[in-house]
């Protein structure tokens, strides 16, 4: 079985798509290219480098995409052994990830696990 990815849907809303809707077409394309790269590396059993994907806390990871003068962080977790679930994304200018965003990803994951999609 190969790795796949999906976006969380909660109450008819998809936070990751809402995030992507606020970006330019070029930025969206770059994020999808990085998601594809993450899946490709995982399917090849290659651990992604920290400049692409980084473990944050309690099963939450971030996918990092650099743009010209800012950084995109897309948060995800593994629902099953081979399913990557993206919760939401943010744009930031600094290196540090706000704790509130990590907590938001954890809350979204708990909602998904409880079946409140």
PyMOL commands that set and color helices and strands:
alter all, ss='L'
color gray80, all
select helices_A, chain A and resi 15-21+25-43+99-113
alter helices_A, ss='H'
color red, helices_A
select strands_A, chain A and resi 4-7+53-57+60-66+71-80+83-92
alter strands_A, ss='S'
color yellow, strands_A
deselect
rebuild
show_as cartoon
